Amino acid sequence: MRRNMDLIRAIMMRLEEMHLEAGSFYIIEWNDDIFRFEDFTLDEVVYHMKLIQQAGLTEPYNENAMAGFAYTGITWAGHDFLDSIREPEVWRKTKSAIQSAGSFTVELMIDAAKAYAKQKLREVTGLEI
């Protein structure tokens, strides 16, 4: 299965919306809305949830084949990822640049998104960053 960064972005944005009490976890069940995406199968979403965890974007969690995932939160790196790709225009430009390059890593995608965000901040504020 190929990695789909649009799906990873969409999952991360849904996870960010979840409210977790400090020190708690949430059981994301297989039939939970977080796994429902119009253009993706459950298998694709579960695979990408695993990739997200492997990339260190979420705290380690346990997967239970019968229940789902025990989700404990987004890491600092996960929040940096979200903050760098949240703006649709930045996301579009980042994806275009990465696709033009032909190959990428999550780290390179974040770096490209940060570069576009810095450019936008310079345009808005006139500050050199």
Disulfide bonds with the S-S distance in Angstrom:
none
